[in-house]
Amino acid sequence: METIDLLLTGCHAAAMTAGGAPYGAIEDAAIAVSDGAIAWIGPRADLPAVTARQTLDLDGRWVTPGLIDCHTHLVFGGARIADFERRLGGATYAEIAAAGGGIRSTVAATRAESEAQLTASARRRLEAFIAEGVTTIEIKSGYGLDPETELKMLRVARGLADHRVSVVTSFLGLHTLPAGVDRAAYLDQMIDEVLPVCGADMVDAYLESIAFDEAEVARLFDKAMSLGLPVRLHADQLEDGMGAALAARFKALSADHLEFTSHAGVQALAHAGTVAVLLPGAFVTLAETQKPPVAALRAAGVPMAVASDCNPGTSPLLSLRAAMQLACAQFGLTPEESLAGATRNAARALGLGDVGTLEAGKAADLACWDIERPAELSYWLGGALLHRSWKAGRSVVG
């Protein structure tokens, strides 16, 4: 290592590597960046001789991996303010859905909007995440529920990626059954016709009594795996539907929500190496009382990720950092677990090996914070803490 593109000094690094110091902390660190990757990281006293095209002194600030939001529904038409008001009036999620609200109302709005309209609204939402240090985000389809609109949503999601943020796409054709459609015909269409041509990076499904059952999801997952696509699952949010066990059977990258997951489900996730994605925004918005089994997940060694679940109905949350704070306040995660959930474990939930920690050879996706210790990222609910960020070594914010 002789000439590098960027040298960061005068900082502390929360490298988020596992098994060492809390947060993988490196006090008085230096970070060398070359060709979009971390060329060297360690104590500044050990920095080898280099010539840097740019050197920045970060004045004692903390640097973390760029944040990763591993579960969002960022592309959608309209909003569901009426659902919000009904919930405050006492209606349940199932009652709102039965009355024509819920996912189906968003489906109608999403079908009605053009690709340009969906892009414009999704980009506005995405800017909020970028401004908080998010450098990778997952975006699902699932509000189209017909071939044309599902594919349209995925095109919009892919088009949101730029030099500031990576986008991972998920096909969520089995989100809910659209009104007036034959169930068997719909499954045939989504699984046999749309899935093979959707171009998504992975496949997701909603396993609940108000959505799709175990056999239907298993059929989808069988097809996905035959196409070489990894799978994830909305599991056990409203009841114990054995979703965690199903996710584990298919060695899913993640099982998400998990409020009603049983002890057996936790053990299955641990055995399969599946990530548990916690979504406190939906928990708070729906005024739920059944919390995910965090203590059991922790004891079993199941990696826990944290995500915003940004969507128009059950988690209108435009802040991954807010989700991190809620994961601590509502679910009992430690601040270190919460930050790991938005970096290292979020990367694992998306099957990404080149981001999520600060290590030589990994992408230089970096976030620099105006904080005195890493726990502050999960302590403050709101506030502009990001000082600057980089994506693959290129400046994004700051």
Summary of the structure (lengths in Angstrom):
residues: 398
radius of gyration: 20.8
end to end distance: 26.8
largest distance: 68.4
contacts: 1504
relative contact order: 0.16
helix: 37%
strand: 26%
